[in-house]
Amino acid sequence: MPIYEYRCKTCGHRFSRLSRVVVSADEETPPLCPSCSSAETMRVVSSFSWGGPSGPDPQEVAYQRQQEERLASITPREKIEEWRKARKD
Ligand SMILES: [Zn+2]
């Protein structure tokens, strides 16, 4: 059974609901907000389905950024080593 995620348009509360059947967002009746009982809720794409061709994987993006920052912090030290060697020679 799929778990759908919803967001309340009235109060912004996010909640998930286990569905008995697979339904498209157009066909289903949106559930009431458990926080404020508003019927103005909309289905949102679950964060678990990100990644692949549909969008970037947040973990992958964080890893890439980490690598870039590491590289940026290493480069000046390597330059200094180069200068030191050049001075010795
Ligand atoms: Zn609400």
PDB file of the backbone (N, CA, C, O) and the ligand in Angstrom, with CONECT records:
HET     ZN  A 101       1
ATOM      1  N   MET A   1       0.843  -1.204   0.000  1.00  0.00           N
ATOM      2  CA  MET A   1       0.000   0.000   0.000  1.00  0.00           C
ATOM      3  C   MET A   1       0.872   1.246   0.000  1.00  0.00           C
ATOM      4  O   MET A   1       1.812   1.360   0.787  1.00  0.00           O
ATOM      5  N   PRO A   2       0.559   2.157  -0.872  1.00  0.00           N
ATOM      6  CA  PRO A   2       1.402   3.370  -0.946  1.00  0.00           C
ATOM      7  C   PRO A   2       1.109   4.353   0.185  1.00  0.00           C
ATOM      8  O   PRO A   2      -0.012   4.437   0.687  1.00  0.00           O
ATOM      9  N   ILE A   3       2.125   5.076   0.560  1.00  0.00           N
ATOM     10  CA  ILE A   3       1.953   6.142   1.545  1.00  0.00           C
ATOM     11  C   ILE A   3       2.031   7.463   0.799  1.00  0.00           C
ATOM     12  O   ILE A   3       3.022   7.759   0.131  1.00  0.00           O
ATOM     13  N   TYR A   4       0.979   8.244   0.922  1.00  0.00           N
ATOM     14  CA  TYR A   4       0.951   9.544   0.263  1.00  0.00           C
ATOM     15  C   TYR A   4       1.213  10.650   1.274  1.00  0.00           C
ATOM     16  O   TYR A   4       0.824  10.561   2.438  1.00  0.00           O
ATOM     17  N   GLU A   5       1.870  11.674   0.809  1.00  0.00           N
ATOM     18  CA  GLU A   5       2.176  12.797   1.675  1.00  0.00           C
ATOM     19  C   GLU A   5       1.321  13.987   1.257  1.00  0.00           C
ATOM     20  O   GLU A   5       1.120  14.244   0.070  1.00  0.00           O
ATOM     21  N   TYR A   6       0.830  14.697   2.248  1.00  0.00           N
ATOM     22  CA  TYR A   6      -0.050  15.827   1.977  1.00  0.00           C
ATOM     23  C   TYR A   6       0.435  17.068   2.701  1.00  0.00           C
ATOM     24  O   TYR A   6       1.138  17.003   3.709  1.00  0.00           O
ATOM     25  N   ARG A   7       0.032  18.199   2.147  1.00  0.00           N
ATOM     26  CA  ARG A   7       0.322  19.462   2.817  1.00  0.00           C
ATOM     27  C   ARG A   7      -0.948  20.275   2.909  1.00  0.00           C
ATOM     28  O   ARG A   7      -1.695  20.396   1.938  1.00  0.00           O
ATOM     29  N   CYS A   8      -1.189  20.830   4.082  1.00  0.00           N
ATOM     30  CA  CYS A   8      -2.391  21.630   4.295  1.00  0.00           C
ATOM     31  C   CYS A   8      -2.150  23.036   3.766  1.00  0.00           C
ATOM     32  O   CYS A   8      -1.174  23.693   4.129  1.00  0.00           O
ATOM     33  N   LYS A   9      -3.062  23.492   2.895  1.00  0.00           N
ATOM     34  CA  LYS A   9      -2.918  24.831   2.331  1.00  0.00           C
ATOM     35  C   LYS A   9      -3.267  25.902   3.354  1.00  0.00           C
ATOM     36  O   LYS A   9      -2.843  27.051   3.238  1.00  0.00           O
ATOM     37  N   THR A  10      -4.048  25.510   4.360  1.00  0.00           N
ATOM     38  CA  THR A  10      -4.505  26.484   5.351  1.00  0.00           C
ATOM     39  C   THR A  10      -3.436  26.763   6.409  1.00  0.00           C
ATOM     40  O   THR A  10      -3.142  27.920   6.707  1.00  0.00           O
ATOM     41  N   CYS A  11      -2.857  25.702   6.975  1.00  0.00           N
ATOM     42  CA  CYS A  11      -1.904  25.922   8.069  1.00  0.00           C
ATOM     43  C   CYS A  11      -0.494  25.444   7.727  1.00  0.00           C
ATOM     44  O   CYS A  11       0.435  25.650   8.507  1.00  0.00           O
ATOM     45  N   GLY A  12      -0.328  24.807   6.566  1.00  0.00           N
ATOM     46  CA  GLY A  12       0.997  24.375   6.152  1.00  0.00           C
ATOM     47  C   GLY A  12       1.457  23.076   6.786  1.00  0.00           C
ATOM     48  O   GLY A  12       2.597  22.653   6.592  1.00  0.00           O
ATOM     49  N   HIS A  13       0.578  22.447   7.537  1.00  0.00           N
ATOM     50  CA  HIS A  13       0.935  21.187   8.196  1.00  0.00           C
ATOM     51  C   HIS A  13       1.141  20.082   7.162  1.00  0.00           C
ATOM     52  O   HIS A  13       0.354  19.940   6.226  1.00  0.00           O
ATOM     53  N   ARG A  14       2.200  19.307   7.342  1.00  0.00           N
ATOM     54  CA  ARG A  14       2.479  18.188   6.446  1.00  0.00           C
ATOM     55  C   ARG A  14       2.167  16.895   7.163  1.00  0.00           C
ATOM     56  O   ARG A  14       2.498  16.719   8.336  1.00  0.00           O
ATOM     57  N   PHE A  15       1.528  15.995   6.445  1.00  0.00           N
ATOM     58  CA  PHE A  15       1.202  14.706   7.048  1.00  0.00           C
ATOM     59  C   PHE A  15       1.157  13.654   5.959  1.00  0.00           C
ATOM     60  O   PHE A  15       1.016  13.970   4.778  1.00  0.00           O
ATOM     61  N   SER A  16       1.276  12.417   6.361  1.00  0.00           N
ATOM     62  CA  SER A  16       1.224  11.331   5.400  1.00  0.00           C
ATOM     63  C   SER A  16       0.072  10.406   5.742  1.00  0.00           C
ATOM     64  O   SER A  16      -0.339  10.304   6.898  1.00  0.00           O
ATOM     65  N   ARG A  17      -0.443   9.735   4.728  1.00  0.00           N
ATOM     66  CA  ARG A  17      -1.569   8.842   4.930  1.00  0.00           C
ATOM     67  C   ARG A  17      -1.360   7.584   4.105  1.00  0.00           C
ATOM     68  O   ARG A  17      -0.972   7.634   2.938  1.00  0.00           O
ATOM     69  N   LEU A  18      -1.625   6.478   4.734  1.00  0.00           N
ATOM     70  CA  LEU A  18      -1.526   5.206   4.046  1.00  0.00           C
ATOM     71  C   LEU A  18      -2.792   4.996   3.224  1.00  0.00           C
ATOM     72  O   LEU A  18      -3.905   5.070   3.745  1.00  0.00           O
ATOM     73  N   SER A  19      -2.610   4.737   1.944  1.00  0.00           N
ATOM     74  CA  SER A  19      -3.773   4.559   1.080  1.00  0.00           C
ATOM     75  C   SER A  19      -4.016   3.079   0.799  1.00  0.00           C
ATOM     76  O   SER A  19      -3.071   2.309   0.623  1.00  0.00           O
ATOM     77  N   ARG A  20      -5.268   2.695   0.760  1.00  0.00           N
ATOM     78  CA  ARG A  20      -5.603   1.307   0.478  1.00  0.00           C
ATOM     79  C   ARG A  20      -5.421   0.992  -1.003  1.00  0.00           C
ATOM     80  O   ARG A  20      -5.117  -0.141  -1.376  1.00  0.00           O
ATOM     81  N   VAL A  21      -5.604   1.982  -1.818  1.00  0.00           N
ATOM     82  CA  VAL A  21      -5.487   1.770  -3.256  1.00  0.00           C
ATOM     83  C   VAL A  21      -4.615   2.838  -3.869  1.00  0.00           C
ATOM     84  O   VAL A  21      -4.442   3.923  -3.315  1.00  0.00           O
ATOM     85  N   VAL A  22      -4.069   2.510  -5.024  1.00  0.00           N
ATOM     86  CA  VAL A  22      -3.274   3.496  -5.748  1.00  0.00           C
ATOM     87  C   VAL A  22      -4.237   4.402  -6.506  1.00  0.00           C
ATOM     88  O   VAL A  22      -4.986   3.948  -7.370  1.00  0.00           O
ATOM     89  N   VAL A  23      -4.206   5.677  -6.174  1.00  0.00           N
ATOM     90  CA  VAL A  23      -5.083   6.625  -6.848  1.00  0.00           C
ATOM     91  C   VAL A  23      -4.263   7.812  -7.322  1.00  0.00           C
ATOM     92  O   VAL A  23      -3.259   8.179  -6.713  1.00  0.00           O
ATOM     93  N   SER A  24      -4.702   8.391  -8.401  1.00  0.00           N
ATOM     94  CA  SER A  24      -4.028   9.585  -8.879  1.00  0.00           C
ATOM     95  C   SER A  24      -4.508  10.781  -8.068  1.00  0.00           C
ATOM     96  O   SER A  24      -5.576  10.745  -7.458  1.00  0.00           O
ATOM     97  N   ALA A  25      -3.706  11.836  -8.069  1.00  0.00           N
ATOM     98  CA  ALA A  25      -4.037  13.019  -7.272  1.00  0.00           C
ATOM     99  C   ALA A  25      -5.345  13.651  -7.732  1.00  0.00           C
ATOM    100  O   ALA A  25      -6.035  14.302  -6.948  1.00  0.00           O
ATOM    101  N   ASP A  26      -5.685  13.457  -9.012  1.00  0.00           N
ATOM    102  CA  ASP A  26      -6.903  14.061  -9.551  1.00  0.00           C
ATOM    103  C   ASP A  26      -8.160  13.323  -9.072  1.00  0.00           C
ATOM    104  O   ASP A  26      -9.207  13.927  -8.836  1.00  0.00           O
ATOM    105  N   GLU A  27      -8.022  12.008  -8.939  1.00  0.00           N
ATOM    106  CA  GLU A  27      -9.205  11.197  -8.629  1.00  0.00           C
ATOM    107  C   GLU A  27      -9.582  11.201  -7.163  1.00  0.00           C
ATOM    108  O   GLU A  27     -10.762  11.146  -6.817  1.00  0.00           O
ATOM    109  N   GLU A  28      -8.593  11.267  -6.313  1.00  0.00           N
ATOM    110  CA  GLU A  28      -8.869  11.070  -4.896  1.00  0.00           C
ATOM    111  C   GLU A  28      -9.490  12.291  -4.243  1.00  0.00           C
ATOM    112  O   GLU A  28      -9.365  13.418  -4.724  1.00  0.00           O
ATOM    113  N   THR A  29     -10.167  12.028  -3.125  1.00  0.00           N
ATOM    114  CA  THR A  29     -10.684  13.096  -2.300  1.00  0.00           C
ATOM    115  C   THR A  29      -9.626  13.408  -1.245  1.00  0.00           C
ATOM    116  O   THR A  29      -9.249  12.530  -0.468  1.00  0.00           O
ATOM    117  N   PRO A  30      -9.151  14.631  -1.212  1.00  0.00           N
ATOM    118  CA  PRO A  30      -8.083  14.943  -0.252  1.00  0.00           C
ATOM    119  C   PRO A  30      -8.552  14.739   1.184  1.00  0.00           C
ATOM    120  O   PRO A  30      -9.687  15.080   1.519  1.00  0.00           O
ATOM    121  N   PRO A  31      -7.689  14.187   2.033  1.00  0.00           N
ATOM    122  CA  PRO A  31      -8.067  13.986   3.430  1.00  0.00           C
ATOM    123  C   PRO A  31      -8.079  15.306   4.193  1.00  0.00           C
ATOM    124  O   PRO A  31      -7.458  16.284   3.777  1.00  0.00           O
ATOM    125  N   LEU A  32      -8.777  15.318   5.288  1.00  0.00           N
ATOM    126  CA  LEU A  32      -8.816  16.520   6.109  1.00  0.00           C
ATOM    127  C   LEU A  32      -7.502  16.683   6.854  1.00  0.00           C
ATOM    128  O   LEU A  32      -6.858  15.702   7.225  1.00  0.00           O
ATOM    129  N   CYS A  33      -7.118  17.918   7.064  1.00  0.00           N
ATOM    130  CA  CYS A  33      -5.889  18.194   7.802  1.00  0.00           C
ATOM    131  C   CYS A  33      -6.065  17.753   9.257  1.00  0.00           C
ATOM    132  O   CYS A  33      -7.017  18.169   9.918  1.00  0.00           O
ATOM    133  N   PRO A  34      -5.154  16.916   9.760  1.00  0.00           N
ATOM    134  CA  PRO A  34      -5.272  16.468  11.147  1.00  0.00           C
ATOM    135  C   PRO A  34      -4.982  17.577  12.145  1.00  0.00           C
ATOM    136  O   PRO A  34      -5.284  17.448  13.331  1.00  0.00           O
ATOM    137  N   SER A  35      -4.406  18.648  11.671  1.00  0.00           N
ATOM    138  CA  SER A  35      -4.022  19.742  12.569  1.00  0.00           C
ATOM    139  C   SER A  35      -5.136  20.765  12.743  1.00  0.00           C
ATOM    140  O   SER A  35      -5.447  21.182  13.858  1.00  0.00           O
ATOM    141  N   CYS A  36      -5.738  21.165  11.608  1.00  0.00           N
ATOM    142  CA  CYS A  36      -6.749  22.215  11.704  1.00  0.00           C
ATOM    143  C   CYS A  36      -8.076  21.805  11.066  1.00  0.00           C
ATOM    144  O   CYS A  36      -8.995  22.617  10.962  1.00  0.00           O
ATOM    145  N   SER A  37      -8.173  20.531  10.636  1.00  0.00           N
ATOM    146  CA  SER A  37      -9.406  19.975  10.073  1.00  0.00           C
ATOM    147  C   SER A  37      -9.843  20.655   8.786  1.00  0.00           C
ATOM    148  O   SER A  37     -11.008  20.565   8.401  1.00  0.00           O
ATOM    149  N   SER A  38      -8.920  21.332   8.118  1.00  0.00           N
ATOM    150  CA  SER A  38      -9.247  21.965   6.850  1.00  0.00           C
ATOM    151  C   SER A  38      -9.280  20.920   5.741  1.00  0.00           C
ATOM    152  O   SER A  38      -8.520  19.952   5.757  1.00  0.00           O
ATOM    153  N   ALA A  39     -10.170  21.131   4.781  1.00  0.00           N
ATOM    154  CA  ALA A  39     -10.243  20.234   3.625  1.00  0.00           C
ATOM    155  C   ALA A  39      -9.325  20.697   2.509  1.00  0.00           C
ATOM    156  O   ALA A  39      -9.195  20.027   1.484  1.00  0.00           O
ATOM    157  N   GLU A  40      -8.697  21.832   2.706  1.00  0.00           N
ATOM    158  CA  GLU A  40      -7.800  22.397   1.696  1.00  0.00           C
ATOM    159  C   GLU A  40      -6.417  21.771   1.808  1.00  0.00           C
ATOM    160  O   GLU A  40      -5.450  22.431   2.190  1.00  0.00           O
ATOM    161  N   THR A  41      -6.339  20.504   1.474  1.00  0.00           N
ATOM    162  CA  THR A  41      -5.050  19.832   1.504  1.00  0.00           C
ATOM    163  C   THR A  41      -4.678  19.395   0.100  1.00  0.00           C
ATOM    164  O   THR A  41      -5.550  19.146  -0.733  1.00  0.00           O
ATOM    165  N   MET A  42      -3.400  19.303  -0.158  1.00  0.00           N
ATOM    166  CA  MET A  42      -2.937  18.877  -1.467  1.00  0.00           C
ATOM    167  C   MET A  42      -1.845  17.812  -1.316  1.00  0.00           C
ATOM    168  O   MET A  42      -1.041  17.833  -0.384  1.00  0.00           O
ATOM    169  N   ARG A  43      -1.854  16.893  -2.264  1.00  0.00           N
ATOM    170  CA  ARG A  43      -0.855  15.836  -2.220  1.00  0.00           C
ATOM    171  C   ARG A  43       0.478  16.381  -2.696  1.00  0.00           C
ATOM    172  O   ARG A  43       0.536  17.115  -3.682  1.00  0.00           O
ATOM    173  N   VAL A  44       1.530  16.032  -2.010  1.00  0.00           N
ATOM    174  CA  VAL A  44       2.864  16.477  -2.411  1.00  0.00           C
ATOM    175  C   VAL A  44       3.717  15.255  -2.735  1.00  0.00           C
ATOM    176  O   VAL A  44       3.452  14.148  -2.266  1.00  0.00           O
ATOM    177  N   VAL A  45       4.731  15.478  -3.538  1.00  0.00           N
ATOM    178  CA  VAL A  45       5.642  14.397  -3.892  1.00  0.00           C
ATOM    179  C   VAL A  45       6.499  14.076  -2.679  1.00  0.00           C
ATOM    180  O   VAL A  45       7.152  14.955  -2.118  1.00  0.00           O
ATOM    181  N   SER A  46       6.493  12.832  -2.285  1.00  0.00           N
ATOM    182  CA  SER A  46       7.278  12.406  -1.139  1.00  0.00           C
ATOM    183  C   SER A  46       8.762  12.611  -1.390  1.00  0.00           C
ATOM    184  O   SER A  46       9.255  12.399  -2.497  1.00  0.00           O
ATOM    185  N   SER A  47       9.459  13.024  -0.352  1.00  0.00           N
ATOM    186  CA  SER A  47      10.897  13.276  -0.480  1.00  0.00           C
ATOM    187  C   SER A  47      11.670  11.992  -0.760  1.00  0.00           C
ATOM    188  O   SER A  47      12.815  12.038  -1.210  1.00  0.00           O
ATOM    189  N   PHE A  48      11.049  10.860  -0.497  1.00  0.00           N
ATOM    190  CA  PHE A  48      11.728   9.584  -0.695  1.00  0.00           C
ATOM    191  C   PHE A  48      11.853   9.229  -2.172  1.00  0.00           C
ATOM    192  O   PHE A  48      12.702   8.420  -2.547  1.00  0.00           O
ATOM    193  N   SER A  49      11.023   9.820  -2.996  1.00  0.00           N
ATOM    194  CA  SER A  49      11.023   9.453  -4.408  1.00  0.00           C
ATOM    195  C   SER A  49      11.946  10.345  -5.231  1.00  0.00           C
ATOM    196  O   SER A  49      12.015  10.212  -6.453  1.00  0.00           O
ATOM    197  N   TRP A  50      12.662  11.261  -4.556  1.00  0.00           N
ATOM    198  CA  TRP A  50      13.594  12.098  -5.287  1.00  0.00           C
ATOM    199  C   TRP A  50      14.785  11.278  -5.745  1.00  0.00           C
ATOM    200  O   TRP A  50      14.998  10.157  -5.284  1.00  0.00           O
ATOM    201  N   GLY A  51      15.541  11.834  -6.637  1.00  0.00           N
ATOM    202  CA  GLY A  51      16.722  11.135  -7.132  1.00  0.00           C
ATOM    203  C   GLY A  51      16.473  10.584  -8.508  1.00  0.00           C
ATOM    204  O   GLY A  51      15.340  10.570  -8.989  1.00  0.00           O
ATOM    205  N   GLY A  52      17.532  10.128  -9.142  1.00  0.00           N
ATOM    206  CA  GLY A  52      17.397   9.617 -10.489  1.00  0.00           C
ATOM    207  C   GLY A  52      17.177  10.747 -11.460  1.00  0.00           C
ATOM    208  O   GLY A  52      17.543  11.890 -11.188  1.00  0.00           O
ATOM    209  N   PRO A  53      16.581  10.432 -12.594  1.00  0.00           N
ATOM    210  CA  PRO A  53      16.430  11.452 -13.626  1.00  0.00           C
ATOM    211  C   PRO A  53      15.422  12.538 -13.269  1.00  0.00           C
ATOM    212  O   PRO A  53      15.422  13.603 -13.885  1.00  0.00           O
ATOM    213  N   SER A  54      14.553  12.283 -12.270  1.00  0.00           N
ATOM    214  CA  SER A  54      13.497  13.238 -11.945  1.00  0.00           C
ATOM    215  C   SER A  54      14.020  14.406 -11.122  1.00  0.00           C
ATOM    216  O   SER A  54      13.384  15.459 -11.081  1.00  0.00           O
ATOM    217  N   GLY A  55      15.163  14.243 -10.467  1.00  0.00           N
ATOM    218  CA  GLY A  55      15.686  15.321  -9.647  1.00  0.00           C
ATOM    219  C   GLY A  55      16.942  14.903  -8.923  1.00  0.00           C
ATOM    220  O   GLY A  55      17.254  13.714  -8.855  1.00  0.00           O
ATOM    221  N   PRO A  56      17.667  15.864  -8.381  1.00  0.00           N
ATOM    222  CA  PRO A  56      18.921  15.546  -7.709  1.00  0.00           C
ATOM    223  C   PRO A  56      18.695  14.892  -6.347  1.00  0.00           C
ATOM    224  O   PRO A  56      17.750  15.229  -5.633  1.00  0.00           O
ATOM    225  N   ASP A  57      19.564  13.966  -6.004  1.00  0.00           N
ATOM    226  CA  ASP A  57      19.514  13.317  -4.699  1.00  0.00           C
ATOM    227  C   ASP A  57      20.182  14.246  -3.684  1.00  0.00           C
ATOM    228  O   ASP A  57      21.356  14.580  -3.840  1.00  0.00           O
ATOM    229  N   PRO A  58      19.452  14.668  -2.648  1.00  0.00           N
ATOM    230  CA  PRO A  58      20.009  15.610  -1.678  1.00  0.00           C
ATOM    231  C   PRO A  58      21.320  15.114  -1.064  1.00  0.00           C
ATOM    232  O   PRO A  58      22.228  15.907  -0.816  1.00  0.00           O
ATOM    233  N   GLN A  59      21.418  13.830  -0.824  1.00  0.00           N
ATOM    234  CA  GLN A  59      22.636  13.266  -0.251  1.00  0.00           C
ATOM    235  C   GLN A  59      23.800  13.385  -1.228  1.00  0.00           C
ATOM    236  O   GLN A  59      24.931  13.672  -0.835  1.00  0.00           O
ATOM    237  N   GLU A  60      23.510  13.164  -2.485  1.00  0.00           N
ATOM    238  CA  GLU A  60      24.533  13.250  -3.523  1.00  0.00           C
ATOM    239  C   GLU A  60      25.013  14.690  -3.656  1.00  0.00           C
ATOM    240  O   GLU A  60      26.208  14.948  -3.798  1.00  0.00           O
ATOM    241  N   VAL A  61      24.072  15.620  -3.610  1.00  0.00           N
ATOM    242  CA  VAL A  61      24.401  17.040  -3.703  1.00  0.00           C
ATOM    243  C   VAL A  61      25.272  17.452  -2.525  1.00  0.00           C
ATOM    244  O   VAL A  61      26.239  18.195  -2.695  1.00  0.00           O
ATOM    245  N   ALA A  62      24.933  16.973  -1.326  1.00  0.00           N
ATOM    246  CA  ALA A  62      25.701  17.290  -0.122  1.00  0.00           C
ATOM    247  C   ALA A  62      27.106  16.713  -0.220  1.00  0.00           C
ATOM    248  O   ALA A  62      28.073  17.350   0.198  1.00  0.00           O
ATOM    249  N   TYR A  63      27.222  15.508  -0.772  1.00  0.00           N
ATOM    250  CA  TYR A  63      28.514  14.857  -0.930  1.00  0.00           C
ATOM    251  C   TYR A  63      29.393  15.629  -1.899  1.00  0.00           C
ATOM    252  O   TYR A  63      30.577  15.850  -1.643  1.00  0.00           O
ATOM    253  N   GLN A  64      28.794  16.038  -3.025  1.00  0.00           N
ATOM    254  CA  GLN A  64      29.519  16.801  -4.032  1.00  0.00           C
ATOM    255  C   GLN A  64      30.050  18.100  -3.444  1.00  0.00           C
ATOM    256  O   GLN A  64      31.191  18.490  -3.692  1.00  0.00           O
ATOM    257  N   ARG A  65      29.200  18.768  -2.655  1.00  0.00           N
ATOM    258  CA  ARG A  65      29.567  20.039  -2.056  1.00  0.00           C
ATOM    259  C   ARG A  65      30.720  19.842  -1.069  1.00  0.00           C
ATOM    260  O   ARG A  65      31.638  20.657  -0.979  1.00  0.00           O
ATOM    261  N   GLN A  66      30.639  18.731  -0.333  1.00  0.00           N
ATOM    262  CA  GLN A  66      31.669  18.401   0.644  1.00  0.00           C
ATOM    263  C   GLN A  66      33.015  18.195  -0.054  1.00  0.00           C
ATOM    264  O   GLN A  66      34.052  18.669   0.411  1.00  0.00           O
ATOM    265  N   GLN A  67      32.976  17.481  -1.174  1.00  0.00           N
ATOM    266  CA  GLN A  67      34.192  17.219  -1.939  1.00  0.00           C
ATOM    267  C   GLN A  67      34.792  18.519  -2.454  1.00  0.00           C
ATOM    268  O   GLN A  67      36.007  18.713  -2.419  1.00  0.00           O
ATOM    269  N   GLU A  68      33.928  19.408  -2.934  1.00  0.00           N
ATOM    270  CA  GLU A  68      34.389  20.683  -3.475  1.00  0.00           C
ATOM    271  C   GLU A  68      35.022  21.534  -2.388  1.00  0.00           C
ATOM    272  O   GLU A  68      36.046  22.180  -2.608  1.00  0.00           O
ATOM    273  N   GLU A  69      34.393  21.530  -1.195  1.00  0.00           N
ATOM    274  CA  GLU A  69      34.915  22.317  -0.083  1.00  0.00           C
ATOM    275  C   GLU A  69      36.256  21.763   0.374  1.00  0.00           C
ATOM    276  O   GLU A  69      37.161  22.516   0.731  1.00  0.00           O
ATOM    277  N   ARG A  70      36.376  20.423   0.359  1.00  0.00           N
ATOM    278  CA  ARG A  70      37.617  19.769   0.765  1.00  0.00           C
ATOM    279  C   ARG A  70      38.736  20.132  -0.210  1.00  0.00           C
ATOM    280  O   ARG A  70      39.867  20.424   0.178  1.00  0.00           O
ATOM    281  N   LEU A  71      38.375  20.101  -1.466  1.00  0.00           N
ATOM    282  CA  LEU A  71      39.334  20.430  -2.515  1.00  0.00           C
ATOM    283  C   LEU A  71      39.790  21.876  -2.373  1.00  0.00           C
ATOM    284  O   LEU A  71      40.971  22.186  -2.526  1.00  0.00           O
ATOM    285  N   ALA A  72      38.838  22.754  -2.077  1.00  0.00           N
ATOM    286  CA  ALA A  72      39.133  24.176  -1.948  1.00  0.00           C
ATOM    287  C   ALA A  72      40.036  24.434  -0.751  1.00  0.00           C
ATOM    288  O   ALA A  72      40.878  25.331  -0.789  1.00  0.00           O
ATOM    289  N   SER A  73      39.867  23.653   0.310  1.00  0.00           N
ATOM    290  CA  SER A  73      40.675  23.851   1.507  1.00  0.00           C
ATOM    291  C   SER A  73      42.057  23.239   1.348  1.00  0.00           C
ATOM    292  O   SER A  73      43.004  23.655   2.016  1.00  0.00           O
ATOM    293  N   ILE A  74      42.177  22.258   0.469  1.00  0.00           N
ATOM    294  CA  ILE A  74      43.457  21.584   0.265  1.00  0.00           C
ATOM    295  C   ILE A  74      44.354  22.394  -0.660  1.00  0.00           C
ATOM    296  O   ILE A  74      45.561  22.495  -0.438  1.00  0.00           O
ATOM    297  N   THR A  75      43.769  22.959  -1.678  1.00  0.00           N
ATOM    298  CA  THR A  75      44.537  23.624  -2.724  1.00  0.00           C
ATOM    299  C   THR A  75      45.545  24.665  -2.206  1.00  0.00           C
ATOM    300  O   THR A  75      46.699  24.643  -2.636  1.00  0.00           O
ATOM    301  N   PRO A  76      45.154  25.565  -1.307  1.00  0.00           N
ATOM    302  CA  PRO A  76      46.136  26.567  -0.855  1.00  0.00           C
ATOM    303  C   PRO A  76      47.346  25.921  -0.184  1.00  0.00           C
ATOM    304  O   PRO A  76      48.474  26.380  -0.361  1.00  0.00           O
ATOM    305  N   ARG A  77      47.105  24.824   0.609  1.00  0.00           N
ATOM    306  CA  ARG A  77      48.194  24.159   1.302  1.00  0.00           C
ATOM    307  C   ARG A  77      49.176  23.534   0.291  1.00  0.00           C
ATOM    308  O   ARG A  77      50.394  23.565   0.466  1.00  0.00           O
ATOM    309  N   GLU A  78      48.595  22.976  -0.753  1.00  0.00           N
ATOM    310  CA  GLU A  78      49.437  22.377  -1.790  1.00  0.00           C
ATOM    311  C   GLU A  78      50.252  23.441  -2.515  1.00  0.00           C
ATOM    312  O   GLU A  78      51.396  23.204  -2.904  1.00  0.00           O
ATOM    313  N   LYS A  79      49.661  24.594  -2.689  1.00  0.00           N
ATOM    314  CA  LYS A  79      50.358  25.707  -3.335  1.00  0.00           C
ATOM    315  C   LYS A  79      51.549  26.127  -2.474  1.00  0.00           C
ATOM    316  O   LYS A  79      52.641  26.408  -2.967  1.00  0.00           O
ATOM    317  N   ILE A  80      51.282  26.155  -1.144  1.00  0.00           N
ATOM    318  CA  ILE A  80      52.348  26.543  -0.217  1.00  0.00           C
ATOM    319  C   ILE A  80      53.506  25.546  -0.296  1.00  0.00           C
ATOM    320  O   ILE A  80      54.675  25.931  -0.289  1.00  0.00           O
ATOM    321  N   GLU A  81      53.155  24.241  -0.372  1.00  0.00           N
ATOM    322  CA  GLU A  81      54.184  23.206  -0.488  1.00  0.00           C
ATOM    323  C   GLU A  81      54.996  23.396  -1.767  1.00  0.00           C
ATOM    324  O   GLU A  81      56.213  23.212  -1.791  1.00  0.00           O
ATOM    325  N   GLU A  82      54.291  23.767  -2.816  1.00  0.00           N
ATOM    326  CA  GLU A  82      54.960  24.006  -4.103  1.00  0.00           C
ATOM    327  C   GLU A  82      55.944  25.157  -3.995  1.00  0.00           C
ATOM    328  O   GLU A  82      57.063  25.098  -4.503  1.00  0.00           O
ATOM    329  N   TRP A  83      55.495  26.211  -3.315  1.00  0.00           N
ATOM    330  CA  TRP A  83      56.341  27.406  -3.157  1.00  0.00           C
ATOM    331  C   TRP A  83      57.568  27.059  -2.326  1.00  0.00           C
ATOM    332  O   TRP A  83      58.677  27.507  -2.618  1.00  0.00           O
ATOM    333  N   ARG A  84      57.351  26.233  -1.257  1.00  0.00           N
ATOM    334  CA  ARG A  84      58.458  25.857  -0.378  1.00  0.00           C
ATOM    335  C   ARG A  84      59.522  25.071  -1.160  1.00  0.00           C
ATOM    336  O   ARG A  84      60.723  25.314  -1.042  1.00  0.00           O
ATOM    337  N   LYS A  85      59.025  24.111  -1.970  1.00  0.00           N
ATOM    338  CA  LYS A  85      59.939  23.290  -2.769  1.00  0.00           C
ATOM    339  C   LYS A  85      60.697  24.157  -3.756  1.00  0.00           C
ATOM    340  O   LYS A  85      61.898  23.988  -3.963  1.00  0.00           O
ATOM    341  N   ALA A  86      59.969  25.096  -4.365  1.00  0.00           N
ATOM    342  CA  ALA A  86      60.574  25.979  -5.355  1.00  0.00           C
ATOM    343  C   ALA A  86      61.659  26.837  -4.707  1.00  0.00           C
ATOM    344  O   ALA A  86      62.681  27.135  -5.325  1.00  0.00           O
ATOM    345  N   ARG A  87      61.423  27.230  -3.449  1.00  0.00           N
ATOM    346  CA  ARG A  87      62.374  28.069  -2.741  1.00  0.00           C
ATOM    347  C   ARG A  87      63.648  27.269  -2.412  1.00  0.00           C
ATOM    348  O   ARG A  87      64.768  27.774  -2.488  1.00  0.00           O
ATOM    349  N   LYS A  88      63.420  25.986  -2.038  1.00  0.00           N
ATOM    350  CA  LYS A  88      64.561  25.126  -1.695  1.00  0.00           C
ATOM    351  C   LYS A  88      65.458  24.896  -2.914  1.00  0.00           C
ATOM    352  O   LYS A  88      66.686  24.899  -2.824  1.00  0.00           O
ATOM    353  N   ASP A  89      64.804  24.698  -4.044  1.00  0.00           N
ATOM    354  CA  ASP A  89      65.572  24.444  -5.249  1.00  0.00           C
ATOM    355  C   ASP A  89      66.197  25.769  -5.720  1.00  0.00           C
ATOM    356  O   ASP A  89      66.896  25.795  -6.733  1.00  0.00           O
TER     357      ASP A  89
HETATM  358 ZN    ZN A 101      -4.203  22.478   8.446  1.00  0.00          ZN2+
END
